[in-house]
């Protein structure tokens, strides 16, 4: 049995620049999977400070740029999240993709919508400045002080999601939004908790995140929609984790950001 070909691959909340980012595994997923459309469903960056990006983070961006090459025949869509806010122009030039607040498409007679989900989180919408200073920056600072594997940061992330009841709030808001737009399926990120819910004939899916010990992603195909947990293979002993380098040109060149290499699956 051959490798499945998906119409759409969806992943969100990679949080490039954060110590917990599973960017290396996300890059592997892109190389190992065959799909016609890639949707980056927001919060691909932790914040706007590119100086925090490590080599594997630049490599993930390089993979996106390669996929956006018209020769690959892959549609690459970037949906802006609350951490990505203000990056539209930069991303368009850096990796060659369009950035949307909300993206809609038709597949097998069904209308699909992709929106990050922070729009349905009143705390984020009403406290943008507070969320950045005491949420994003404090969270990144905690990761620097955390133990190996970031157990404290991961626990705080899960407790934060439960305390704010983000999953329920985002799901409810997204389902209402989908009904208003006449959509059959709606996809969000933001909560870091993979979830599937159905109400009044509308399906809601959350793609989870790539900062947890068990990163998740979504595929859309003729068989339907499926939430997957990424299963990494053993790391090559030759692979080493690179320290942060704030010099964009040096890292981008070393990561192969402007080179073109063959992929195992994408775009076939």
VENVEN-V742444 format. One record per residue. N is the residue number from 1. RES is the residue in three letters. PHI is phi as a letter, one per 20 degrees, with the letter a starting at -180 (* if undefined). OMEGA is omega in whole degrees, -180 to 180 (none if undefined). BURIAL is I if it has 9 or more other C-alpha atoms within 8 Angstrom, else O. Layout:
n->N res->RES phi->PHI omega->OMEGA burial->BURIAL
n->N res->RES phi->PHI omega->OMEGA burial->BURIAL
This chain:
n->1 res->UNK phi->* omega->-176 burial->O
n->2 res->UNK phi->f omega->180 burial->O
n->3 res->UNK phi->f omega->180 burial->O
n->4 res->UNK phi->f omega->176 burial->O
n->5 res->UNK phi->d omega->-178 burial->I
n->6 res->UNK phi->e omega->173 burial->I
n->7 res->UNK phi->f omega->-175 burial->I
n->8 res->UNK phi->b omega->172 burial->I
n->9 res->UNK phi->d omega->-177 burial->I
n->10 res->UNK phi->c omega->171 burial->I
n->11 res->UNK phi->b omega->-176 burial->I
n->12 res->UNK phi->b omega->171 burial->I
n->13 res->UNK phi->l omega->175 burial->I
n->14 res->UNK phi->f omega->176 burial->I
n->15 res->UNK phi->l omega->175 burial->I
n->16 res->UNK phi->g omega->-177 burial->I
n->17 res->UNK phi->o omega->177 burial->I
n->18 res->UNK phi->e omega->-179 burial->I
n->19 res->UNK phi->f omega->-177 burial->O
n->20 res->UNK phi->e omega->-177 burial->I
n->21 res->UNK phi->g omega->178 burial->I
n->22 res->UNK phi->e omega->-175 burial->I
n->23 res->UNK phi->f omega->-179 burial->I
n->24 res->UNK phi->f omega->179 burial->I
n->25 res->UNK phi->f omega->179 burial->O
n->26 res->UNK phi->f omega->178 burial->I
n->27 res->UNK phi->f omega->177 burial->I
n->28 res->UNK phi->f omega->179 burial->O
n->29 res->UNK phi->g omega->-179 burial->I
n->30 res->UNK phi->f omega->-178 burial->I
n->31 res->UNK phi->f omega->-174 burial->I
n->32 res->UNK phi->e omega->-171 burial->I
n->33 res->UNK phi->d omega->179 burial->I
n->34 res->UNK phi->d omega->-178 burial->I
n->35 res->UNK phi->b omega->180 burial->I
n->36 res->UNK phi->d omega->-179 burial->I
n->37 res->UNK phi->b omega->176 burial->I
n->38 res->UNK phi->d omega->176 burial->I
n->39 res->UNK phi->d omega->174 burial->I
n->40 res->UNK phi->e omega->-165 burial->I
n->41 res->UNK phi->e omega->171 burial->I
n->42 res->UNK phi->n omega->-178 burial->I
n->43 res->UNK phi->l omega->174 burial->I
n->44 res->UNK phi->f omega->174 burial->I
n->45 res->UNK phi->d omega->174 burial->I
n->46 res->UNK phi->f omega->175 burial->I
n->47 res->UNK phi->a omega->-174 burial->I
n->48 res->UNK phi->e omega->-178 burial->O
n->49 res->UNK phi->e omega->-178 burial->O
n->50 res->UNK phi->f omega->180 burial->I
n->51 res->UNK phi->f omega->179 burial->I
n->52 res->UNK phi->e omega->-176 burial->I
n->53 res->UNK phi->f omega->177 burial->I
n->54 res->UNK phi->e omega->-176 burial->I
n->55 res->UNK phi->g omega->-178 burial->I
n->56 res->UNK phi->f omega->176 burial->I
n->57 res->UNK phi->f omega->176 burial->I
n->58 res->UNK phi->f omega->179 burial->I
n->59 res->UNK phi->f omega->176 burial->I
n->60 res->UNK phi->f omega->178 burial->I
n->61 res->UNK phi->f omega->177 burial->I
n->62 res->UNK phi->f omega->179 burial->I
n->63 res->UNK phi->f omega->178 burial->I
n->64 res->UNK phi->f omega->-180 burial->I
n->65 res->UNK phi->f omega->179 burial->I
n->66 res->UNK phi->f omega->179 burial->I
n->67 res->UNK phi->f omega->-179 burial->I
n->68 res->UNK phi->f omega->176 burial->I
n->69 res->UNK phi->f omega->-178 burial->I
n->70 res->UNK phi->g omega->-179 burial->O
n->71 res->UNK phi->f omega->-178 burial->O
n->72 res->UNK phi->e omega->178 burial->I
n->73 res->UNK phi->l omega->177 burial->O
n->74 res->UNK phi->d omega->175 burial->I
n->75 res->UNK phi->e omega->179 burial->O
n->76 res->UNK phi->d omega->-177 burial->I
n->77 res->UNK phi->c omega->176 burial->I
n->78 res->UNK phi->d omega->177 burial->I
n->79 res->UNK phi->e omega->-173 burial->I
n->80 res->UNK phi->f omega->175 burial->I
n->81 res->UNK phi->d omega->-180 burial->I
n->82 res->UNK phi->f omega->176 burial->I
n->83 res->UNK phi->e omega->-180 burial->I
n->84 res->UNK phi->e omega->-172 burial->I
n->85 res->UNK phi->g omega->179 burial->O
n->86 res->UNK phi->n omega->-177 burial->O
n->87 res->UNK phi->e omega->-173 burial->O
n->88 res->UNK phi->g omega->-178 burial->I
n->89 res->UNK phi->f omega->-180 burial->O
n->90 res->UNK phi->f omega->-178 burial->O
n->91 res->UNK phi->f omega->179 burial->I
n->92 res->UNK phi->g omega->-180 burial->I
n->93 res->UNK phi->e omega->-174 burial->O
n->94 res->UNK phi->f omega->-176 burial->O
n->95 res->UNK phi->d omega->172 burial->I
n->96 res->UNK phi->m omega->179 burial->I
n->97 res->UNK phi->c omega->176 burial->I
n->98 res->UNK phi->e omega->-180 burial->I
n->99 res->UNK phi->d omega->-177 burial->I
n->100 res->UNK phi->c omega->169 burial->I
n->101 res->UNK phi->f omega->-180 burial->I
n->102 res->UNK phi->b omega->-177 burial->I
n->103 res->UNK phi->c omega->-180 burial->I
n->104 res->UNK phi->c omega->177 burial->O
n->105 res->UNK phi->b omega->178 burial->O
n->106 res->UNK phi->d omega->177 burial->O
n->107 res->UNK phi->b omega->180 burial->O
n->108 res->UNK phi->l omega->176 burial->O
n->109 res->UNK phi->m omega->-179 burial->O
n->110 res->UNK phi->d omega->178 burial->I
n->111 res->UNK phi->e omega->-179 burial->I
n->112 res->UNK phi->d omega->176 burial->I
n->113 res->UNK phi->c omega->175 burial->I
n->114 res->UNK phi->c omega->179 burial->I
n->115 res->UNK phi->b omega->-170 burial->I
n->116 res->UNK phi->g omega->177 burial->I
n->117 res->UNK phi->o omega->179 burial->I
n->118 res->UNK phi->f omega->178 burial->I
n->119 res->UNK phi->f omega->-180 burial->O
n->120 res->UNK phi->d omega->180 burial->I
n->121 res->UNK phi->d omega->-174 burial->I
n->122 res->UNK phi->f omega->-179 burial->O
n->123 res->UNK phi->f omega->179 burial->O
n->124 res->UNK phi->f omega->-178 burial->I
n->125 res->UNK phi->f omega->-175 burial->I
n->126 res->UNK phi->e omega->-176 burial->O
n->127 res->UNK phi->c omega->-176 burial->O
n->128 res->UNK phi->f omega->-178 burial->O
n->129 res->UNK phi->f omega->180 burial->O
n->130 res->UNK phi->f omega->-178 burial->O
n->131 res->UNK phi->f omega->180 burial->I
n->132 res->UNK phi->f omega->-175 burial->I
n->133 res->UNK phi->f omega->-173 burial->I
n->134 res->UNK phi->d omega->177 burial->I
n->135 res->UNK phi->d omega->-176 burial->I
n->136 res->UNK phi->f omega->-175 burial->I
n->137 res->UNK phi->f omega->179 burial->I
n->138 res->UNK phi->f omega->-180 burial->I
n->139 res->UNK phi->f omega->178 burial->I
n->140 res->UNK phi->f omega->179 burial->I
n->141 res->UNK phi->f omega->180 burial->O
n->142 res->UNK phi->f omega->-179 burial->I
n->143 res->UNK phi->f omega->179 burial->I
n->144 res->UNK phi->f omega->-177 burial->O
n->145 res->UNK phi->e omega->-174 burial->O
n->146 res->UNK phi->f omega->177 burial->I
n->147 res->UNK phi->f omega->179 burial->O
n->148 res->UNK phi->g omega->-178 burial->O
n->149 res->UNK phi->n omega->177 burial->O
n->150 res->UNK phi->l omega->-179 burial->I
n->151 res->UNK phi->f omega->-179 burial->I
n->152 res->UNK phi->f omega->-180 burial->O
n->153 res->UNK phi->f omega->180 burial->I
n->154 res->UNK phi->f omega->179 burial->I
n->155 res->UNK phi->f omega->179 burial->O
n->156 res->UNK phi->f omega->179 burial->O
n->157 res->UNK phi->f omega->180 burial->O
n->158 res->UNK phi->f omega->179 burial->O
n->159 res->UNK phi->f omega->179 burial->O
n->160 res->UNK phi->f omega->179 burial->O
n->161 res->UNK phi->f omega->-178 burial->I
n->162 res->UNK phi->f omega->-177 burial->I
n->163 res->UNK phi->f omega->-179 burial->O
n->164 res->UNK phi->e omega->-178 burial->O
n->165 res->UNK phi->l omega->-175 burial->O
n->166 res->UNK phi->f omega->-176 burial->I
n->167 res->UNK phi->g omega->-179 burial->I
n->168 res->UNK phi->f omega->-179 burial->O
n->169 res->UNK phi->f omega->-178 burial->I
n->170 res->UNK phi->f omega->180 burial->I
n->171 res->UNK phi->f omega->-180 burial->I
n->172 res->UNK phi->f omega->180 burial->O
n->173 res->UNK phi->f omega->-179 burial->I
n->174 res->UNK phi->f omega->180 burial->I
n->175 res->UNK phi->f omega->178 burial->I
n->176 res->UNK phi->f omega->179 burial->O
n->177 res->UNK phi->f omega->180 burial->O
n->178 res->UNK phi->f omega->179 burial->I
n->179 res->UNK phi->f omega->178 burial->I
n->180 res->UNK phi->f omega->-178 burial->O
n->181 res->UNK phi->e omega->179 burial->O
n->182 res->UNK phi->m omega->-178 burial->O
n->183 res->UNK phi->e omega->178 burial->I
n->184 res->UNK phi->e omega->-179 burial->I
n->185 res->UNK phi->c omega->176 burial->I
n->186 res->UNK phi->c omega->-175 burial->I
n->187 res->UNK phi->c omega->179 burial->I
n->188 res->UNK phi->c omega->171 burial->I
n->189 res->UNK phi->c omega->170 burial->I
n->190 res->UNK phi->m omega->-172 burial->I
n->191 res->UNK phi->e omega->-177 burial->I
n->192 res->UNK phi->m omega->-179 burial->I
n->193 res->UNK phi->c omega->179 burial->I
n->194 res->UNK phi->f omega->-174 burial->I
n->195 res->UNK phi->b omega->173 burial->I
n->196 res->UNK phi->c omega->-179 burial->O
n->197 res->UNK phi->b omega->179 burial->O
n->198 res->UNK phi->c omega->179 burial->O
n->199 res->UNK phi->b omega->179 burial->O
n->200 res->UNK phi->l omega->176 burial->O
n->201 res->UNK phi->n omega->-180 burial->O
n->202 res->UNK phi->d omega->180 burial->I
n->203 res->UNK phi->d omega->176 burial->I
n->204 res->UNK phi->d omega->178 burial->I
n->205 res->UNK phi->c omega->173 burial->I
n->206 res->UNK phi->d omega->-173 burial->I
n->207 res->UNK phi->e omega->178 burial->I
n->208 res->UNK phi->m omega->-178 burial->I
n->209 res->UNK phi->b omega->176 burial->I
n->210 res->UNK phi->c omega->173 burial->I
n->211 res->UNK phi->c omega->-179 burial->I
n->212 res->UNK phi->e omega->177 burial->I
n->213 res->UNK phi->f omega->-180 burial->O
n->214 res->UNK phi->c omega->-178 burial->O
n->215 res->UNK phi->f omega->-178 burial->I
n->216 res->UNK phi->c omega->178 burial->I
n->217 res->UNK phi->b omega->-177 burial->I
n->218 res->UNK phi->c omega->172 burial->I
n->219 res->UNK phi->c omega->175 burial->I
n->220 res->UNK phi->c omega->-178 burial->I
n->221 res->UNK phi->b omega->178 burial->I
n->222 res->UNK phi->f omega->180 burial->O
n->223 res->UNK phi->f omega->180 burial->O
n->224 res->UNK phi->o omega->-179 burial->O
n->225 res->UNK phi->d omega->-179 burial->O
n->226 res->UNK phi->c omega->173 burial->O
n->227 res->UNK phi->e omega->-178 burial->I
n->228 res->UNK phi->d omega->168 burial->O
n->229 res->UNK phi->d omega->-178 burial->O
n->230 res->UNK phi->f omega->179 burial->I
n->231 res->UNK phi->d omega->-177 burial->O
n->232 res->UNK phi->f omega->173 burial->O
n->233 res->UNK phi->e omega->-178 burial->O
n->234 res->UNK phi->f omega->-179 burial->O
n->235 res->UNK phi->f omega->175 burial->O
n->236 res->UNK phi->f omega->-180 burial->O
n->237 res->UNK phi->g omega->-178 burial->O
n->238 res->UNK phi->f omega->180 burial->O
n->239 res->UNK phi->e omega->179 burial->O
n->240 res->UNK phi->c omega->179 burial->O
n->241 res->UNK phi->f omega->-177 burial->O
n->242 res->UNK phi->e omega->176 burial->O
n->243 res->UNK phi->f omega->-179 burial->O
n->244 res->UNK phi->f omega->176 burial->I
n->245 res->UNK phi->c omega->-174 burial->I
n->246 res->UNK phi->e omega->180 burial->O
n->247 res->UNK phi->e omega->-175 burial->O
n->248 res->UNK phi->g omega->-174 burial->I
n->249 res->UNK phi->f omega->-179 burial->O
n->250 res->UNK phi->f omega->-179 burial->O
n->251 res->UNK phi->f omega->-178 burial->I
n->252 res->UNK phi->f omega->179 burial->I
n->253 res->UNK phi->f omega->-179 burial->I
n->254 res->UNK phi->f omega->-179 burial->O
n->255 res->UNK phi->f omega->180 burial->I
n->256 res->UNK phi->m omega->-175 burial->I
n->257 res->UNK phi->f omega->-177 burial->I
n->258 res->UNK phi->d omega->176 burial->I
n->259 res->UNK phi->e omega->179 burial->O
n->260 res->UNK phi->c omega->180 burial->O
n->261 res->UNK phi->c omega->-179 burial->O
n->262 res->UNK phi->e omega->176 burial->O
n->263 res->UNK phi->d omega->180 burial->O
n->264 res->UNK phi->f omega->-172 burial->O
n->265 res->UNK phi->c omega->-168 burial->I
n->266 res->UNK phi->g omega->173 burial->I
n->267 res->UNK phi->n omega->179 burial->I
n->268 res->UNK phi->f omega->none burial->O
